[in-house]
Amino acid sequence: MVAGRSLELYYIDGRPDGMLTAEMFNWTGHVLMAPRTQLGAALARPEAAYAGIYLLLGERDDAPLAYIGEGEDISARIKSHDVRRDWWATAILVTTAGNKLNKAHVRYLEARLIEEARRIGRMPLENATNPGKPGLSEADTAKMEAFLENLLVVLPAVRVDMFIERARRQIMPPAAIHVAPLFSSPGEGSPRFLLSVKKHGITATAIVNDGEFIVEKDSMARLQWEGREAAVSGYARLHQELLRSGILVPDGDHCVFTSSYAFAAPSAAAAVVTGRRTNGTLEWRTAAGQTYKDWEAARLGLGGQGGG
């Protein structure tokens, strides 16, 4: 079992949409998140003049975009160069207490973050190239990898989810999809759930494993989002993100999942599969016809009535 971690968020001006800092117990890292409208105040803070890395997040042409950079003085770097980028809306500054990072450290962290962002593929980068990692000693490399591991835990807490890996290994081979229910872990039985869109010849399967709703590799999905709210729907954007990242690949008049993928909820998974908003707790069913809603209600001791 992975040990829990203690994280402290501090809303600097007392507003949930304003600047905030994030720190983790027993970690030297310091994360400052600031909306662009508060950039001046953010860059006036002492830690903004430290060596570190930064992320600029926003949208261009209605698509998400990010830029990852580094500097021995982050505030000077942003002022001299990246403030000219007009698409970004949020800045994330990553430094350490006491300004302990040096130029080689931040170049290594920048290269590794770019590498991870491109591997996961959840958000396109404006960075033109993958910078090479500087030559660090074995000890310093281990320190930076440990620093990065903690940073990737902290970033989602400040609403940066581009480094969350949701692709999962295949739980069972495709040939086993239609056999007896799968039990995902001792003490927590999960049947295999199915969702079919007969009109389009689409079938998908999913299981609950370690608290995640995972659509399995080789499941099918709609090629295009058909809902009217495509321009604003978070599910529509998720569908586009999975296409862009290669989790979904076109196959004739539909898409196929190239790997198993963990969704936040059954409805998110159902929306991606069907190409429209839908109630996944009712659409996903076991081979015996039980809905996910009734299965979950039974597990909660609600008598299978699926109370809301």
Secondary structure by P-SEA (a helix, b strand, c coil): cbbbbbbbbbccccccccccccccccccbbbbbbcccaaaaaaacccccccbbbbbbbcccccccccccccccaaaaaaacccccccccbbbbbbcccccccaaaaaaaaaaaaaaaaaacccccccccccccccccaaaaaaaaaaaaaaaaaaaaacccccccccccccccccccccccccccccccccbbbbbccccbbbbbbbbccccccccccbbbbcccccccccccaaaaaaaaaaaaccccccccccccccbbbcccaaaaaaaaacccccccccccccccccaaaaaaaaacccccccc
